[in-house]
Each structure stands twice: as C-alpha cells, then as structure tokens.
Amino acid sequence: MKSLLKNAREQKGLKTRELAQLAGIDQALISKFESGTRKPTKDQIVKLSQLLEIDYETLMVAWLKEKILYEIGDDEFALKALLLAEQEIQNNKKQINSAIISSIQTILDEIETLKIRVQSFNSLQLRQIHKALELDFIFKSIFLNGNSLTLEETKSVINDGNTILEKSMEEHLEAINFQEATLHVKDLSQKKTAFSERELLFLHNLIFKGIDSKNSGKYKNDSLIIKEMNLFFNWYETQKNSIHPIILASEAHLKIIKINPFENGNIQIANLILNLILLLNNYVYVVAEADSKSKNEYLAAIEESQNKNDKSIFINYVLKIEKQNLDKAIELIAK
C-alpha cells in the first residue's frame, strides 16, 4: 500500500506537504503512510483514493491485507483462521445475494413469463423482433454517446449506406461501427461463445475503428487497470453460473464503469457487455430511451449505485428496462 500511495502522489506531481493540505491530513502522517510505519484510517483511505485517483477497491484491498497481516502475523493458526474467515464471508455474500433475489422475485417472475412467450414465437416472428430491437439498440446506444442521428437517419446510414447532410463523418462512422459491434454481440450469443477479454478488446476495437485508432482495442497504459481487469474476469468466471444472468449482467456493467479501463468508450463497452450477457441467456436488449430524461435516469442509477455502494439500484433499473423491452417485443408481433 505504501508504494501505491507514494507512486500515485509522485505521478500527480504533488509534494507531501501539498497532499497533506488537500487531504486535511498532517504532513508527518502522509510521510509515515508512505514509509509503512503508520496505517491510514478508512476515512483517510477514501480521501487519498479520490485525491490521488487510485482505484478505491485496489487501495482498500491493500489496506485490508496489511490490517489482517498486522493482526495475525505469522501465528501458527493464521492460515486456518483465514480459511474460516473466507468461508464466513462467502456465506454472508450468499445471504446478501439471496436478499437481492428475494426483493426482486416478483419482477423476475414477470420477466421469465414474458421471455417464455417471446421464445414461443416462430422463427420468422423472432427475426422480425430481433431486426427491430437491434436497430433500436444501435440508435439508442449512439444517442447515449451524444450522436445526433435520428432513428430514420441511423437506419438509412447502416442499412442503405446513405450519407446524411449536415451530419459529421464521425457520427456516420459511429453508427456503422456500432452496428458491427452489435452484430458481433449477436453472433457470439447465437454461437454461445464465452465472454472473454479477447472479445471485450475486439468489441472496443470495432466501435472505435477509424475514429480513435490509437486507443481502440487497448486498455489505458496503467498497470493497475490491467490488474483490475484480471480481477474482473476472475470474478466473472466464478460468478457466471452461480448468480442470476440479469444480476450478473448488471454487476458486470457497474464494474466496467468503475474500473474505467479505456481512454474512451467505457459506457458503450459496459452496455455491450451487459447486453451480450443478456443475449447469451435469451433475454432482449437493455438500453436507455433516446431522450434526455431517460439518459439522465440511466446515469443517475449508475451514480447512485456507486455512491451508496448498493448494486440493487442499478439492477432494478435494468430489470425495469428488460421488462419494457420484452413487452415491446410481444407488441411487435401483436400488431
């Protein structure tokens, strides 16, 4: 932890005195944190994480590790105690997940009923649904990123190859690229291809092809990001078969946003991964409506989940949109 703090401070070009003033912490304490002779409090960790732009989870893990080692050291029973503690933490986590499932069971049941009904449609009807929802997803996704193309203009660009006057070339490219990314997500879901880091980077490369070639398909040049993404994929592999797919998809989205692994496109990638997981499990697309109010609601759900450390807020948002879009899929056939 001491190295994390010192390296981050030096990268920011701050002296210990300057950091002390910003954090409201005595300069001597800052020096002791960096030498390892004193440990910050949890509140101080929060402040230092924000000021030095160190990922909060990374710093907290390092802090807790040192706290545990200080308490138990090399006691002969330390490893056995850690194993028991791990089991208890896992049990507590299962209880929390069970509580989340219990609180959303009604809407989950409604969603499953709607999903079964959609799956009962014939292949022609399903193609009609997927075609309409794909266009809808592309349009709403690029709107979320600030693209000014209308639904009809988006359709004209990606289906007919037309150029829209007074719209920038980047907006055209963004629509075309996002269509390619969406088709790739659909292909992965139909083939039941496992979600992996390779696919994540490939999707990022697709959406920034010809727009930001320097950074497309690449994480930020930061060793902490690489470490965080390794932890993300380890988490995904351990959880993908043990928690409900909608919860898994929602949590994956929140984690990508929190890690912020790319120079650009973190929201687009988070949404693509959320929807890939949903499609792999036979759900339909989830994305905010193409209007300012819906966009703000989506961003507020993310922010509130992060600020309150309560993933159920964003999970409930995703459940609401999933149900709405399943209803929309059924309405398309009923017309």
HUTA-V744403 format. One record per pair of residues at least 12 apart in sequence whose C-alpha atoms are under 8 Angstrom apart, sorted by sequence separation. I is the first residue (numbers start at 1). J is the second residue. If there is no record, write none. Layout:
# HUTA-V744403
I;J  I;J
This chain:
# HUTA-V744403
139;151  204;216  205;217  236;248  274;286  301;313  302;314  204;217  205;218  256;269  257;270  301;314  16;30  45;59  203;217  204;218  256;270  16;31  45;60  136;151  139;154  157;172  202;217  201;217  236;252  254;270  271;287  301;317  158;175  201;218  253;270  149;167  157;175  158;176  252;270  253;271  25;44  148;167  157;176  184;203  298;317  135;155  253;273  23;44  154;175  158;179  252;273  253;274  149;171  181;203  252;274  148;171  232;255  23;47  39;63  147;171  249;273  250;274  23;48  181;206  249;274  180;206  181;207  249;275  180;207  5;33  6;34  23;51  178;206  249;277  5;34  22;51  177;206  178;207  248;277  249;278  177;207  229;259  2;33  3;34  177;208  228;259  246;277  2;34  142;174  177;209  229;261  245;277  246;278  286;318  1;34  2;35  142;175  174;207  245;278  288;321  2;36  174;208  225;259  287;321  1;36  286;321  139;175  142;178  197;233  225;261  245;281  286;322  138;175  173;210  174;211  196;233  285;322  173;211  284;322  283;322  286;325  12;52  138;178  285;325  138;179  170;211  220;261  284;325  219;261  220;262  284;326  5;48  9;52  219;262  220;263  8;52  138;182  218;262  219;263  8;53  8;54  5;52  215;262  134;182  215;263  254;302  215;264  4;54  4;59  254;311  1;59  251;311  1;62  204;265  1;63  250;314  251;315  1;66  204;269  250;315  203;269  247;315  250;318  200;269  246;315  246;318  200;273  246;319  195;276  195;277  185;272  189;276  188;276  189;277  192;280  182;272  186;276  189;279  190;280  185;276  189;280  188;280  186;279  145;268  141;268  144;288  97;243  141;287  144;290  140;287  141;288  143;290  137;285  140;288  137;286  140;289  137;287  140;290  133;284  134;285  139;290  144;295  133;285  115;282  115;283  58;228  133;329  129;329  129;332  55;259  129;333  118;326  125;333  114;323  108;319  111;322  115;326  118;329  100;312  104;316  107;319  111;323  114;326  118;330  110;323  114;327  117;330  111;326  107;323
